[in-house]
Amino acid sequence: MISNKIALFFILLLSSLNTFSQHIIESEQAKQKYTLSGTITDASSNETLIGVNVTIPELKTGVTTNEYGFYSITLPKGNYKINIQYLGYASIEKTIDLNQNTKYNFALSGNETILKEVVISSNKNTLDITAPEMSVNKLSISNIKKMPVVLGEVDILKSILLLPGVTNAGEGASGFNVRGGGADQNLILLDEATIFNSSHVFGFFSVFNPDAIKDLKLYKGGIPARFGGRASSVLDIYQKDGNSKNFHLNGGIGLISSRILAEGPLVKDKGSFLIGGRSSYAHLFLKLSEEQKDNAAYFYDLNTKLSYKLNPNNSLYLSGYFGRDVFSLNNSFTNIYGNSTLNLRWNHLFSDKLFSNLSLVYSDYYYGLALGFVGFKWDSGIKNYNIKYDFKNYISDKFKLNYGTNAIYYDFNPGSIKPSNPESGINADQLDKKTALEPAVYINAEQELSNRISLSYGLRYSLFYRLGTSTVNIYENNNPVLFNTDMQIYEKATPIATQFYSKNKVIENFNNWEPRFSIAYQLNENQSVKASYNRMVQYLQLISNTSSPTPLDVWTPSDNYIKPQIADQLALGYFKNFNEGAYSLEVETYYKKIQNRLDYIDGADLIANKAIEQVILNGRMRSYGLEIMFKKNEGPLNGWISYTLSKSEQQTPGRTAAETGINNGQWYKSVYDKLHNIAVTGSYYLNDKWSFGGNFSLQSGQPVSYPVGQYEYLGVTIPSYGLRNQNRLPAYHHLDISATLSPRSNKDRSWKSEWVFSIYNLYNRKNAASINFKQNSETGNNEAIKTSIFGIVPAVSYNFKF
């Protein structure tokens, strides 16, 4: 039944696309049009380049390379000057006589200084005002490496917090929040594999080794139809392919961690390898102390990739990631968690107009906990197996189609308990494992209607099947949460029966149409207005009562009690380039609403809960705001200023007239609500020896609940809390600076190096990570206790390249 639905829909889709595209191609050929296509790479490494601009000025048209460096454009017969431009590389201008379908590969030479990749040419990172793409931010690794960060460790996730509409849950918190959404509503992809926990050391560092990363793009809205499964955003990250020309080694040594990456040819100009490792070692200093020698807190990860070009039309890639965090206290508490991914990918060029990518993807997030003082071990996690087949059809220079299909099989382990000592008296226990299948098909078109109007529109059809083997509780009136009208509280219902579902038996199923649309209208050559709409459906739910993801969080599938989140977002924007692209301005406003956002009853116990449906309610969420970003794109001083004014609210009304709901059914601030968010980042290139960077962040404090009173019980003063999230932590802000020293002797050596000096939180702001309330032993009253993680943090690191 499942496969028949998908197969029928996909066959009809492909047959109609084939007929339609063939008709257009024949029409184009009748007008004597020919296709120019090829791949654009880095001349020094053969690394494919993403998002390179290929333009034909006399026709005022062009195209960009896709995620695999491929481009294709169809033009009338004739002689043309082709301009190839990419930030950080010398531009190429090539005259081509297009009198037949032509394949032409370009190799761009980098225009950089040592490791800092400071642009010397006049090529600017100008804003593309003509494309219908909006609510999208792209960051180059070279710019990220210039940003000062805590303890000198370059961090991709910390850099995106400087973008408009992006915040976090506080200092040292893991994950990030986009346009008022939860951290669990972000789809994070590394070489197409899902990353479920993106942080090391409980949020201090991200899992992404910057030396191994080629490109990243954050979609906050206007999300293409090829993406699905999350309600707020997509962070799409690609690893480097590896250098197929020469062997290179680079890395860095910092105060608490170091990294190294090696890349080189397997077969010169055809195959390459990449392997990178990173590890912290601060825990080694604990061994020097007799009191701390049994404690540990460290992480390590490994990035790998193999690439091989079989022939001009076929390439194979095998990439992987493995990371782990280890936290231990006196052998009585040990916590191990991390991600593992693997992706086998085949790029195939059917013709100069049709590009395809077939991927087999595996992702595993593991969480383990051993409590020696009570004698048990806890294991949990989530695995998924994904097969996806994507096509990009360059039908004409004004019309392109993306279409494809994918299916993800999920294996959830909510938790298992095993005795670490047979004599502990603890019995082994396994929470009910869960499985699910999420297939989807999609089609997305990019169309230029005129010189002023361009469109992107598409449709995704997603299905979700909650599968056995499982035992499901059955409740009276199908209601696992009851409302006590006398006490005005929610209570757990008692199951009246259970039902067993055998392996792969469908317990519950969902299907949803997810339309996507965006439009750009060019006012003149320097400014445009854009609008977008997208619907996203999220079938996986994160069970957590914290605002920041932690390793204890448990993922669970939608079922007959937990409904999928459905997000609808509208956005409108104004975009302008100034002074021939030297400056750019982006202004966007958005409104987003989400159905079936989970909320929890008071006193909900989420850990090791075999009947999680008894403590959750399906509510709703909304967020809206204004984002402004002003960028300086060229010159020795460049960077941006961003400001976001936004609201994020949640509501769980009563299901009947007798119920009051959560917070009396009123809208209240979600934990992701940040009314004001200002970020300033800049880098200054002084000369070949010195460059400088700085970041400033200021945002409203995170919503929290403070006591509104207190009462005494058995001689203990207990705080009494009011409605949820009616208060805020103090405003969060800090200033970071860095200076990079590149010895002038680098110019004449194959071994090149730099020293990076940084200060995090320059003026020693004691930002509140949390405020808790504790009884004062002398006065007997409850008092607020503020917890701060960082003061001023100086750091130095040494980077090298060979």
Secondary structure by P-SEA (a helix, b strand, c coil): caaaaaaaaaaaaaaaaaaaaaaaaaaaaaabbbbbbbbbbcccccccccbbbbbbcccccbbbbcccbbbbbbbccbbbbbbbbbccbbbbbbbbbcccbbbbbbbbbbbccccccccccccccccccccccccbbbbbaaaaaacccccccccccccccccccccccccccccccccccccccbbbbcccccccccccccccccccccccccbbbbbccccccccccccccccccccccccccbbbbbbcccccccbbbbbbbccccccbbbbbbbbbccccccccccccccccccccbbbbbbbbbccccbbbbbbbcccbbbbbccccbbbbbbbbbbbbbbbbcccccccccccbbbbbbbbbbbbccccbbbbbbbbbbbbbbbbbbcccccbbbbbbcbbbbbbbccbbbbbccccccbbbbbcbbbbbcccccbbbbbbbcccccccccbbbbbbbbbcccbbbbbccccccccccccccbbbbbbbcbbbbbccccccbbbbbbbbbbbbbbbcccccccccbbbbbbbccccccccccccccbbbbcccccbbbbbbbbbbbbcccccccccbbbbbbbbbbbbcbbbbbccccccccccccccccccccccccbbbbbbbbcccccccbbbbbbbcccccccccccccccccccccccccccccbbbbbbbbbbccccccccbbbbbbcccbbbbbccccccccbbbbbbccccccccccccbbbbbbbbbbcccccccccbbbbbbcccccccccccbbbbbbcccccbbbbbbbbccccccbbbbbbcc
